[in-house]
Amino acid sequence: MFDTFDFYEKMENGRILLSFKGEITSELLSSILKVLESKLDSISEEPKTKKKVYNVLVECLQNLYHHNDLPSNEINDKNSTIFLIGLNDNGSFKIITGNYISDEGVKALKSKIDMINGLSKVELKQLYIDTLTNESFSEKGGGGLGIIDIARKSGNKIEYQFVRAENGHQFFSMIVNV
């Protein structure tokens, strides 16, 4: 069973900086980024680390905003996006996101993340440059740069999971450690 007090203590002890469940709108996106910037400023971290975390956060939130495949009339308390940023025991940051994607998109996304996770830093940089200069963007505006950038800036492999949902969708969870 979920331990609410344990969750509260983690929030109280600064282990969870912010959590959100709901529909991401452009206005909300701006507000969340302002709150997170303020929270990061209050943490005694090196500016370089704060900048890296903030940049990864921006990419993760943009992915939630641009790549939720549920029609807006189906987004409700049960079917929405989630976002959490917290601290790991070693002091690094953990960003967790979750959103619905269509069954058709799962294979391509899984393949893309697996390919990215298998690349070195040099190969990731080259893939980023190639993707940027290739100019092959999807109807949602991205060419896969967000996921590549998350891997590059975090310096870590992207953890992920798909859970079958209803109506031809799966819930995509992503964990990024920075």
KEBA-500920 format. One record per residue: z, x, y of N, C-alpha, C in turn. Coordinates in steps of 0.1 Angstrom, whole numbers, plus 2048, in hexadecimal, padded with zeros to 3 digits. Layout:
# KEBA-500920
(zaza (Z X Y) (Z X Y) (Z X Y));
...
# end
This chain:
# KEBA-500920
(zaza (800 808 7F4) (800 800 800) (800 809 80C));
(zaza (7F9 804 817) (7F8 80B 823) (806 80C 82A));
(zaza (80B 818 82E) (818 81A 834) (816 81A 843));
(zaza (819 80F 84A) (817 80E 858) (821 817 85F));
(zaza (82D 819 85B) (836 822 861) (831 830 860));
(zaza (82B 834 855) (826 841 853) (81A 844 85D));
(zaza (812 83A 85F) (807 83A 869) (80D 83B 877));
(zaza (817 833 87A) (81D 834 887) (823 842 88A));
(zaza (82A 847 880) (830 855 881) (825 85F 884));
(zaza (81A 85E 87D) (80F 868 87F) (80A 866 88D));
(zaza (809 85A 892) (805 858 8A0) (80F 85E 8AA));
(zaza (81C 85B 8A7) (827 85F 8AF) (828 86E 8B0));
(zaza (825 875 8A5) (826 883 8A4) (819 88A 8A9));
(zaza (810 883 8AE) (804 889 8B3) (7FA 88C 8A9));
(zaza (7FC 888 89C) (7F2 88B 892) (7E6 882 893));
(zaza (7E7 876 898) (7DC 86D 89B) (7DB 86B 8AA));
(zaza (7D0 870 8B0) (7CF 86F 8BE) (7C9 862 8C3));
(zaza (7C0 85D 8BB) (7BA 850 8BF) (7B4 84A 8B2));
(zaza (7B5 83D 8B1) (7AE 835 8A6) (7A9 829 8AD));
(zaza (79D 825 8A7) (796 819 8AD) (78F 812 8A1));
(zaza (78F 804 8A2) (787 7FC 899) (781 7F1 8A1));
(zaza (774 7EF 8A0) (76E 7E5 8A8) (75F 7E8 8AA));
(zaza (759 7E1 8B3) (74B 7E3 8B7) (74B 7EE 8C2));
(zaza (742 7F8 8C0) (740 802 8CA) (735 7FD 8D4));
(zaza (739 7FC 8E0) (72F 7F9 8EB) (72E 805 8F4));
(zaza (724 805 8FD) (722 811 905) (72E 812 90F));
(zaza (734 807 914) (73F 807 91D) (74B 80D 915));
(zaza (74D 808 909) (759 80D 901) (757 81C 8FE));
(zaza (74B 820 8FB) (748 82E 8F8) (74D 837 903));
(zaza (749 833 90F) (74D 83B 91B) (75D 83B 91D));
(zaza (763 830 91B) (772 82F 91C) (778 838 911));
(zaza (774 837 905) (77A 83F 8FA) (778 84E 8FD));
(zaza (76D 852 902) (76B 860 905) (774 864 910));
(zaza (777 85C 91A) (780 85F 925) (78E 861 920));
(zaza (792 857 917) (7A0 858 911) (7A1 865 909));
(zaza (797 868 901) (797 874 8F8) (797 880 900));
(zaza (790 881 90B) (790 88C 914) (79E 88F 919));
(zaza (7A4 884 91E) (7B2 885 923) (7BC 889 918));
(zaza (7BA 884 90C) (7C3 888 901) (7C1 897 8FE));
(zaza (7B5 89B 8FD) (7B2 8A9 8FA) (7B7 8B2 905));
(zaza (7B7 8AE 912) (7BC 8B6 91D) (7CB 8B7 91B));
(zaza (7D2 8AD 915) (7E1 8AE 914) (7E5 8B7 908));
(zaza (7DC 8BB 900) (7DF 8C3 8F4) (7DD 8D2 8F8));
(zaza (7E6 8DA 8F4) (7E5 8E8 8F8) (7DC 8EF 8EE));
(zaza (7CF 8EE 8F0) (7C5 8F4 8E8) (7BC 8FD 8F1));
(zaza (7B6 906 8EC) (7AD 90E 8F3) (7A1 906 8F8));
(zaza (79C 908 905) (791 900 90A) (785 900 901));
(zaza (782 90B 8FA) (777 90C 8F2) (778 902 8E6));
(zaza (784 901 8E0) (787 8F8 8D6) (786 8E9 8DB));
(zaza (78C 8E6 8E6) (78B 8D9 8EC) (77C 8D5 8EE));
(zaza (774 8DE 8F3) (766 8DB 8F6) (75F 8D8 8E9));
(zaza (762 8E0 8DF) (75B 8DE 8D2) (75F 8D0 8CC));
(zaza (76C 8CD 8CC) (771 8C0 8C7) (76A 8B5 8CF));
(zaza (76A 8B6 8DC) (765 8AB 8E4) (756 8A9 8E1));
(zaza (74E 8B4 8E0) (740 8B3 8DD) (73D 8AC 8CF));
(zaza (746 8B0 8C6) (744 8A9 8B8) (748 89B 8B9));
(zaza (752 897 8C1) (756 889 8C3) (74B 881 8C9));
(zaza (744 887 8D3) (739 880 8DA) (72E 87D 8D0));
(zaza (72B 887 8C8) (720 884 8BD) (724 87A 8B3));
(zaza (731 87A 8AF) (736 871 8A5) (736 862 8AB));
(zaza (73A 861 8B7) (73B 854 8BD) (72D 84F 8C0));
(zaza (724 858 8C4) (716 853 8C6) (70F 84F 8B9));
(zaza (713 855 8AE) (70E 851 8A1) (713 843 89E));
(zaza (720 840 8A1) (725 833 89F) (71E 828 8A7));
(zaza (71B 82C 8B4) (715 823 8BD) (706 820 8B9));
(zaza (6FF 82A 8B6) (6F1 829 8B3) (6ED 825 8A5));
(zaza (6F6 828 89B) (6F2 826 88D) (6FA 81D 885));
(zaza (6FF 812 88B) (706 808 884) (6FB 7FE 880));
(zaza (6F8 7FC 874) (6ED 7F4 86F) (6F0 7E5 86E));
(zaza (6FC 7E1 871) (6FF 7D2 870) (6F9 7CC 87D));
(zaza (6F3 7C0 87B) (6EF 7B8 887) (6FB 7B5 88F));
(zaza (6FA 7B4 89C) (706 7B2 8A5) (70D 7A5 8A2));
(zaza (705 79B 89D) (70C 78E 899) (714 78F 88D));
(zaza (713 79A 885) (71B 79C 879) (727 7A5 87B));
(zaza (728 7AB 887) (733 7B4 88A) (73F 7AB 88E));
(zaza (74A 7AD 887) (756 7A5 88A) (762 7AE 886));
(zaza (76E 7A8 885) (77A 7B0 881) (778 7B6 873));
(zaza (771 7AF 86B) (76F 7B4 85D) (764 7BF 85C));
(zaza (75A 7BD 864) (74E 7C6 864) (74D 7CD 871));
(zaza (753 7D8 872) (752 7E0 87F) (753 7EE 87C));
(zaza (752 7F6 887) (753 805 885) (761 809 887));
(zaza (764 815 881) (771 81B 883) (76F 82A 888));
(zaza (77A 82E 88F) (77A 83C 894) (788 840 895));
(zaza (78B 84D 891) (798 852 891) (797 861 894));
(zaza (79F 866 89D) (7A0 875 89F) (7AF 878 89D));
(zaza (7B1 883 895) (7BF 887 893) (7BF 896 891));
(zaza (7CB 89B 88E) (7CD 8A9 88C) (7D0 8AB 87D));
(zaza (7CA 8B5 877) (7CE 8BA 86A) (7DA 8C2 86A));
(zaza (7E0 8C4 85E) (7ED 8CC 85E) (7EB 8DA 863));
(zaza (7DF 8DF 862) (7DC 8ED 867) (7D9 8EE 876));
(zaza (7DA 8E2 87D) (7D7 8E2 88B) (7C9 8DF 88F));
(zaza (7C0 8DF 885) (7B2 8DB 888) (7B1 8CC 88A));
(zaza (7A6 8C8 88F) (7A4 8BA 892) (79C 8B3 887));
(zaza (79F 8A7 884) (797 89F 87A) (792 893 881));
(zaza (785 890 880) (77E 885 886) (779 87C 87A));
(zaza (77D 870 87A) (779 867 86F) (771 85B 875));
(zaza (765 858 870) (75E 84D 875) (759 844 869));
(zaza (757 838 86C) (752 82F 862) (749 824 868));
(zaza (73E 821 862) (735 816 866) (72C 812 85B));
(zaza (726 806 85D) (71E 800 853) (70F 805 855));
(zaza (709 809 84A) (6FB 80C 84A) (6F4 804 83F));
(zaza (6E7 802 841) (6E0 7FA 837) (6DE 802 82A));
(zaza (6DD 7FB 81F) (6DB 802 812) (6CF 80B 813));
(zaza (6C4 807 81A) (6B8 80F 81B) (6BA 81C 822));
(zaza (6C4 81D 82A) (6C7 82A 832) (6D0 833 82B));
(zaza (6D6 82F 820) (6E0 838 819) (6DA 844 813));
(zaza (6CF 843 80C) (6C9 84E 805) (6C5 859 80F));
(zaza (6BF 855 81A) (6BA 85F 824) (6C6 866 82B));
(zaza (6D0 85E 82E) (6DC 864 835) (6E3 86D 82B));
(zaza (6E5 869 81F) (6EC 872 815) (6E4 87F 813));
(zaza (6D7 87E 812) (6CE 889 810) (6CF 893 81C));
(zaza (6CF 88D 828) (6D0 895 835) (6DD 89C 836));
(zaza (6E8 895 833) (6F5 89C 834) (6F7 8A7 829));
(zaza (6F2 8A4 81D) (6F3 8AE 812) (6EB 8BA 816));
(zaza (6DF 8B8 81C) (6D6 8C3 820) (6DD 8CC 82B));
(zaza (6E3 8C5 835) (6EA 8CB 840) (6F6 8D3 83B));
(zaza (6FE 8CD 832) (709 8D4 82C) (706 8E0 824));
(zaza (6FA 8E1 81F) (6F5 8ED 818) (6F0 8F8 820));
(zaza (6EF 8F7 82D) (6EA 901 836) (6F4 90A 83C));
(zaza (6F0 916 83F) (6F8 920 846) (6F8 91D 855));
(zaza (700 924 85C) (700 922 86B) (6F3 925 871));
(zaza (6ED 930 86C) (6E0 934 872) (6D5 929 86E));
(zaza (6D5 924 862) (6CC 91A 85D) (6CE 90D 865));
(zaza (6DB 90A 868) (6DD 8FE 86F) (6D8 8FF 87E));
(zaza (6D9 90A 884) (6D4 90C 891) (6C5 90B 891));
(zaza (6BF 911 887) (6B0 910 886) (6AB 901 884));
(zaza (6B3 8FA 87B) (6AF 8EC 879) (6B1 8E4 885));
(zaza (6BB 8E7 88D) (6BD 8E0 89A) (6B1 8E2 8A3));
(zaza (6AD 8EF 8A5) (6A2 8F2 8AD) (695 8EC 8A8));
(zaza (693 8ED 89B) (687 8E7 895) (686 8D8 898));
(zaza (692 8D1 896) (692 8C3 897) (690 8BF 8A6));
(zaza (696 8C7 8AF) (695 8C4 8BD) (686 8C6 8C2));
(zaza (67F 8D0 8BD) (672 8D3 8C1) (668 8CA 8B9));
(zaza (66C 8C5 8AE) (663 8BC 8A6) (660 8AF 8AC));
(zaza (66A 8AA 8B4) (669 89E 8BB) (666 892 8B2));
(zaza (66B 892 8A6) (669 886 89D) (676 87E 89E));
(zaza (676 874 8A7) (682 86C 8A9) (680 85F 8A3));
(zaza (68C 859 89E) (68C 84C 898) (68B 841 8A3));
(zaza (68A 835 89E) (68A 829 8A7) (697 828 8AE));
(zaza (6A2 82E 8A9) (6AF 82E 8B0) (6B1 83A 8B9));
(zaza (6A6 842 8BB) (6A6 84D 8C5) (6AA 85A 8BF));
(zaza (6AF 85B 8B3) (6B4 868 8AE) (6AA 86E 8A4));
(zaza (6AB 87B 8A3) (6A3 882 899) (6AC 888 88F));
(zaza (6B8 883 88E) (6C2 88A 885) (6C9 895 88C));
(zaza (6C8 896 899) (6CE 8A1 8A0) (6DE 8A0 8A0));
(zaza (6E2 893 8A1) (6F1 891 8A1) (6F8 897 896));
(zaza (6F4 894 88A) (6FA 899 87D) (6F9 8A8 87D));
(zaza (6EE 8AE 881) (6EC 8BC 881) (6F6 8C2 88B));
(zaza (6F7 8BC 897) (6FF 8C1 8A1) (70E 8C1 89D));
(zaza (712 8B6 896) (720 8B5 892) (723 8C0 888));
(zaza (71A 8C3 87F) (71C 8CE 876) (71D 8DC 87D));
(zaza (714 8DD 886) (713 8EA 88E) (720 8EC 896));
(zaza (724 8E2 89E) (72F 8E4 8A7) (73C 8E4 8A0));
(zaza (73D 8DD 895) (74A 8DD 88D) (74C 8E9 885));
(zaza (741 8EF 881) (742 8FB 878) (746 8F8 86A));
(zaza (746 8EB 867) (74B 8E7 859) (741 8DD 853));
(zaza (743 8DC 846) (73B 8D2 83E) (73F 8C4 842));
(zaza (736 8BB 842) (739 8AD 845) (73C 8A6 838));
(zaza (748 8A0 838) (74C 898 82C) (748 88A 82E));
(zaza (744 883 824) (73F 875 825) (741 86D 819));
(zaza (740 860 81A) (741 857 80F) (739 84A 813));
(zaza (733 844 809) (72D 837 80A) (735 82D 801));
(zaza (738 821 806) (73E 817 7FE) (736 80A 800));
(zaza (732 805 7F5) (72A 7F9 7F5) (731 7ED 7FC));
(zaza (72A 7E7 805) (72F 7DB 80C) (727 7CF 807));
(zaza (726 7C6 810) (71E 7BA 80C) (711 7B9 815));
(zaza (709 7B0 812) (6FD 7AD 81A) (6F4 7B9 81C));
(zaza (6F2 7C1 811) (6E9 7CD 812) (6ED 7D8 81B));
(zaza (6FA 7DA 81C) (700 7E5 824) (70A 7ED 81C));
(zaza (70C 7F9 821) (717 802 81C) (71F 807 828));
(zaza (72C 809 825) (735 80F 82F) (734 81E 82E));
(zaza (730 824 839) (72E 833 839) (73A 839 840));
(zaza (742 841 839) (74D 848 83F) (74A 857 840));
(zaza (74D 85D 84C) (74A 86B 84E) (757 871 853));
(zaza (75A 87D 84E) (766 885 853) (761 892 857));
(zaza (764 896 863) (760 8A3 869) (76D 8AA 86D));
(zaza (76F 8B6 868) (77A 8BF 86C) (775 8C9 877));
(zaza (77C 8CA 882) (778 8D3 88C) (784 8DD 88F));
# end
